[in-house]
Amino acid sequence: MRGLAAVALCLALIACAGDAPEQSDWERAQEAQSWQENRVTLPPYPKSANLVEFDVGAGPEFHFLVDAASLSVGSDGVVRYVLVARSLQGAQNVSFEGLRCKDGEYKIYATGSGDGTWVKAPLSRWRPVEQRAGSWHRTLANDYFCPMREPVRTVAEGVDALKRGGNSRSGDSLRGP
């Protein structure tokens, strides 16, 4: 009987050995503390020919576009891009932003001025991606650049997702449980 119990215990241990252990809170905190953001260089100001529109479902007040030429995927896990939000009257806001996919955060590095130059954002910090409908950060993260909370593998994958209307690997990656 004792031998049978030992065999059952060994089989149970072998079955569990294949599962990767979940990180503890301490391990996640250590990983977050050791993360280093890459040095960021402002991209060229966007050109109309490079803009790709994406749908945020927010209604007809604004059109949201990404400058495909500005898209980058950093070794730090951050997807960076230039965003253009254009009103129906033609006014537009331009910003250079980043999505930190793993942590569901975004950052604004700079905003565009009327003369086609950048103004660096003072003391820009990482902020949680809003989970409300109509949030362009949520849409870009969930549907285009952060499938399964991982950054797109390549710039080409991100551009393709924009042109096709979504990333085939996406889902509810940054939406709450």
DRENNULO-266572 format. One record per residue (C-alpha): x, y, z; residue number from 1; chain. Coordinates in pm, whole numbers. Each point is the difference from the previous one (the first is absolute). Layout:
% DRENNULO-266572
<<X; Y; Z>; NUM; "A">
...
% end
This chain:
% DRENNULO-266572
<<0; 0; 0>; 1; "A">
<<283; 233; 88>; 2; "A">
<<166; -67; -338>; 3; "A">
<<-321; 82; -183>; 4; "A">
<<-28; 331; 187>; 5; "A">
<<360; 85; -88>; 6; "A">
<<-64; -74; -369>; 7; "A">
<<-313; 218; 5>; 8; "A">
<<195; 282; 163>; 9; "A">
<<279; -26; -258>; 10; "A">
<<-252; 5; -286>; 11; "A">
<<-167; 307; 148>; 12; "A">
<<335; 178; 32>; 13; "A">
<<94; -86; -359>; 14; "A">
<<-335; 130; -126>; 15; "A">
<<55; 331; 178>; 16; "A">
<<359; 37; -113>; 17; "A">
<<-101; 106; -351>; 18; "A">
<<-191; 307; 121>; 19; "A">
<<202; 320; 26>; 20; "A">
<<-26; 147; 349>; 21; "A">
<<-188; 329; 22>; 22; "A">
<<210; 299; 105>; 23; "A">
<<-40; 119; 355>; 24; "A">
<<-79; 363; 78>; 25; "A">
<<362; 42; 112>; 26; "A">
<<132; -140; -331>; 27; "A">
<<-227; 234; -200>; 28; "A">
<<113; 298; 210>; 29; "A">
<<367; -89; -52>; 30; "A">
<<-54; -31; -375>; 31; "A">
<<-176; 337; -11>; 32; "A">
<<283; 165; 197>; 33; "A">
<<268; -139; -228>; 34; "A">
<<-178; 106; -324>; 35; "A">
<<184; 270; -192>; 36; "A">
<<-164; 208; -271>; 37; "A">
<<198; 43; -320>; 38; "A">
<<125; 344; -92>; 39; "A">
<<-266; 164; -214>; 40; "A">
<<62; 216; -306>; 41; "A">
<<-280; 210; -142>; 42; "A">
<<-103; -116; -348>; 43; "A">
<<-46; 227; -300>; 44; "A">
<<-329; 189; 2>; 45; "A">
<<-271; -211; -169>; 46; "A">
<<-79; 27; -371>; 47; "A">
<<-356; -49; -124>; 48; "A">
<<111; -276; -239>; 49; "A">
<<111; -217; 295>; 50; "A">
<<-317; 32; 209>; 51; "A">
<<-216; -310; 51>; 52; "A">
<<-344; 48; 154>; 53; "A">
<<-135; -235; 267>; 54; "A">
<<-346; -23; 154>; 55; "A">
<<-50; 62; 371>; 56; "A">
<<-378; -17; -16>; 57; "A">
<<-26; 338; 170>; 58; "A">
<<-237; 155; -251>; 59; "A">
<<50; 234; -291>; 60; "A">
<<158; 295; 188>; 61; "A">
<<361; -102; -61>; 62; "A">
<<207; -212; -234>; 63; "A">
<<298; -174; 158>; 64; "A">
<<309; -76; -207>; 65; "A">
<<347; -144; 62>; 66; "A">
<<306; 104; -197>; 67; "A">
<<116; -341; -125>; 68; "A">
<<350; 137; -63>; 69; "A">
<<37; 88; 369>; 70; "A">
<<-96; -342; 138>; 71; "A">
<<276; -177; 194>; 72; "A">
<<25; -299; 231>; 73; "A">
<<267; 51; 264>; 74; "A">
<<210; -266; 170>; 75; "A">
<<-149; 144; 322>; 76; "A">
<<-345; -133; -99>; 77; "A">
<<-138; 342; -94>; 78; "A">
<<-184; 61; -327>; 79; "A">
<<47; 365; -104>; 80; "A">
<<-198; 188; -263>; 81; "A">
<<-126; 340; -109>; 82; "A">
<<-373; 47; 52>; 83; "A">
<<-211; 254; -189>; 84; "A">
<<-351; 82; 126>; 85; "A">
<<-183; 203; -263>; 86; "A">
<<-339; 169; 47>; 87; "A">
<<-263; 17; -272>; 88; "A">
<<83; 371; -33>; 89; "A">
<<365; -83; -78>; 90; "A">
<<162; 96; 330>; 91; "A">
<<249; -258; 120>; 92; "A">
<<201; -103; 301>; 93; "A">
<<329; -179; -59>; 94; "A">
<<189; -194; 267>; 95; "A">
<<292; -239; 21>; 96; "A">
<<-96; -278; 240>; 97; "A">
<<102; -339; 133>; 98; "A">
<<-191; -306; 119>; 99; "A">
<<161; -220; 263>; 100; "A">
<<-197; -312; -85>; 101; "A">
<<92; -226; 290>; 102; "A">
<<-115; 252; 261>; 103; "A">
<<-290; 151; -197>; 104; "A">
<<143; 352; 13>; 105; "A">
<<53; 289; -240>; 106; "A">
<<224; 304; -5>; 107; "A">
<<0; 321; -204>; 108; "A">
<<352; 103; -96>; 109; "A">
<<-82; 311; -202>; 110; "A">
<<-282; 193; -161>; 111; "A">
<<-5; 165; -339>; 112; "A">
<<-13; 373; -43>; 113; "A">
<<-172; 190; -281>; 114; "A">
<<328; 62; -181>; 115; "A">
<<78; -370; -41>; 116; "A">
<<250; -37; 283>; 117; "A">
<<-2; -197; 323>; 118; "A">
<<-40; 130; 355>; 119; "A">
<<135; -249; 254>; 120; "A">
<<-249; -92; 269>; 121; "A">
<<126; 125; 337>; 122; "A">
<<45; -276; 259>; 123; "A">
<<-194; -252; -202>; 124; "A">
<<-85; -311; 198>; 125; "A">
<<-157; -338; -67>; 126; "A">
<<-376; -7; 51>; 127; "A">
<<-248; -288; -3>; 128; "A">
<<-183; -56; -329>; 129; "A">
<<-361; 106; 55>; 130; "A">
<<-248; -283; -43>; 131; "A">
<<-294; 211; -113>; 132; "A">
<<-158; -28; -342>; 133; "A">
<<140; 253; -245>; 134; "A">
<<349; 5; 154>; 135; "A">
<<252; 2; -284>; 136; "A">
<<270; -135; 234>; 137; "A">
<<-220; -297; 86>; 138; "A">
<<-80; -59; -366>; 139; "A">
<<363; 23; -111>; 140; "A">
<<112; -230; 281>; 141; "A">
<<-278; -260; -19>; 142; "A">
<<-64; -16; -370>; 143; "A">
<<329; 96; -166>; 144; "A">
<<328; 25; 190>; 145; "A">
<<-22; -214; 318>; 146; "A">
<<-158; -337; -78>; 147; "A">
<<-9; -216; 312>; 148; "A">
<<178; 284; 189>; 149; "A">
<<311; -51; -211>; 150; "A">
<<132; 258; -248>; 151; "A">
<<-36; -76; -368>; 152; "A">
<<302; -201; -114>; 153; "A">
<<96; 236; -282>; 154; "A">
<<-85; 340; -143>; 155; "A">
<<-144; -182; -303>; 156; "A">
<<-244; -189; 225>; 157; "A">
<<-116; 328; 154>; 158; "A">
<<-43; 174; -336>; 159; "A">
<<-181; -305; -138>; 160; "A">
<<-236; 0; 300>; 161; "A">
<<-81; 368; -63>; 162; "A">
<<-70; -62; -368>; 163; "A">
<<-211; -313; 65>; 164; "A">
<<-201; 155; 284>; 165; "A">
<<147; -210; 280>; 166; "A">
<<266; -244; 109>; 167; "A">
<<-86; -367; -52>; 168; "A">
<<168; -81; 335>; 169; "A">
<<-202; 255; 196>; 170; "A">
<<-303; -41; 213>; 171; "A">
<<-83; 149; 333>; 172; "A">
<<368; 21; 90>; 173; "A">
<<-12; 318; 211>; 174; "A">
<<-361; -8; 106>; 175; "A">
<<-70; -82; 358>; 176; "A">
<<-102; -349; 116>; 177; "A">
% end
